[in-house]
Amino acid sequence: MRSILVLADRTAASPARLETALSLARAYDGHLSVLIDTPVARYMSVDAMGGSYIAADAIREALERDDVFAAEIKERLAREDVPFDVMRGEEEPVDALLECVRLSDLLVLSHGCDFAGEVAISAHVPVLLVPPAAGAGGLAVPFERACVGWDGGEAAAVALRAAIPVLARASEVHVITVAEKSGGYPSTEALAYLSRHGIKAELHEESRVGSTEETLAATVARLQGQLLVMGAYGRSRMREFLFGGVTRYFLTEPRAPALLMAR
């Protein structure tokens, strides 16, 4: 996990993302890339006749503001002990992130990010979501207690493989299964895989109380898990949107721990 990308902006959640990404870069002797995005298409308007107009002055001002912000980030990071670079984007956030994340090992976003789920299934890179509870100082890395949500499916397996560098540094690793998929890999295989990487994990086979996601959340809370590793959208996004699901629940639950998602 040597190449870490983080999205920086002027929102209240941005400092926690940046501090978390810095901590990860230090812990894994990595390089930090910071993306500052100015989606210029938002400054284009279309009239009733179908003509389009570009608010050139507004675009120029927005770019200048973000250039100043980028310079501030560079000055801030120059005082740290982590190699870094600052990138500028002008696309919509998802497109800008997908372009920049191609050679990254991890993307750091914030819990509650509207496009986190879309990026997680499109980028083919694990996404770490920093919860509000982390505060401006970000997440403490490495994690003491990490949990893995396991249902035997492909997405869960992808997430588990992606999380090995993080899980290897955790003091405790707990694999939690509520309902494995028919035909999926059993939870014992997940434990065996972890053991091959020198990671000792404890298995928790939980009976469902309420929904699967509620049972998983309650178990993570009982174990005082600081991180939950999970597959992103084990079933179709449309079904998740219509009927709910584990991914949607944890993306919208404000009390969720830090999430590491992959697909």
Rosetta blueprint (number, residue, H / E / L):
1 M L
2 R L
3 S E
4 I E
5 L E
6 V E
7 L E
8 A L
9 D L
10 R L
11 T L
12 A L
13 A L
14 S H
15 P H
16 A H
17 R H
18 L H
19 E H
20 T H
21 A H
22 L H
23 S H
24 L H
25 A H
26 R H
27 A H
28 Y L
29 D L
30 G L
31 H E
32 L E
33 S E
34 V E
35 L E
36 I E
37 D E
38 T L
39 P L
40 V H
41 A H
42 R H
43 Y H
44 M E
45 S E
46 V E
47 D L
48 A L
49 M L
50 G L
51 G L
52 S E
53 Y E
54 I E
55 A L
56 A H
57 D H
58 A H
59 I H
60 R H
61 E H
62 A H
63 L H
64 E H
65 R H
66 D H
67 D H
68 V H
69 F H
70 A H
71 A H
72 E H
73 I H
74 K H
75 E H
76 R H
77 L H
78 A L
79 R L
80 E L
81 D L
82 V L
83 P L
84 F E
85 D E
86 V E
87 M E
88 R E
89 G E
90 E L
91 E L
92 E L
93 P H
94 V H
95 D H
96 A H
97 L H
98 L H
99 E H
100 C H
101 V L
102 R L
103 L L
104 S L
105 D L
106 L E
107 L E
108 V E
109 L E
110 S E
111 H L
112 G L
113 C L
114 D L
115 F L
116 A H
117 G H
118 E H
119 V H
120 A H
121 I H
122 S H
123 A L
124 H L
125 V L
126 P L
127 V E
128 L E
129 L E
130 V E
131 P L
132 P H
133 A H
134 A H
135 G L
136 A L
137 G L
138 G L
139 L L
140 A L
141 V L
142 P L
143 F L
144 E L
145 R E
146 A E
147 C E
148 V E
149 G E
150 W L
151 D L
152 G L
153 G L
154 E H
155 A H
156 A H
157 A H
158 V H
159 A H
160 L H
161 R H
162 A H
163 A L
164 I H
165 P H
166 V H
167 L H
168 A L
169 R L
170 A L
171 S L
172 E E
173 V E
174 H E
175 V E
176 I E
177 T E
178 V L
179 A L
180 E L
181 K L
182 S L
183 G L
184 G L
185 Y L
186 P L
187 S H
188 T H
189 E H
190 A H
191 L H
192 A H
193 Y H
194 L H
195 S H
196 R H
197 H L
198 G L
199 I L
200 K L
201 A L
202 E E
203 L E
204 H E
205 E E
206 E L
207 S L
208 R L
209 V L
210 G L
211 S L
212 T H
213 E H
214 E H
215 T H
216 L H
217 A H
218 A H
219 T H
220 V H
221 A H
222 R H
223 L L
224 Q L
225 G L
226 Q L
227 L E
228 L E
229 V E
230 M E
231 G E
232 A L
233 Y L
234 G L
235 R L
236 S L
237 R H
238 M H
239 R H
240 E H
241 F H
242 L H
243 F H
244 G L
245 G L
246 V H
247 T H
248 R H
249 Y H
250 F H
251 L H
252 T H
253 E L
254 P L
255 R L
256 A L
257 P L
258 A E
259 L E
260 L E
261 M E
262 A E
263 R L
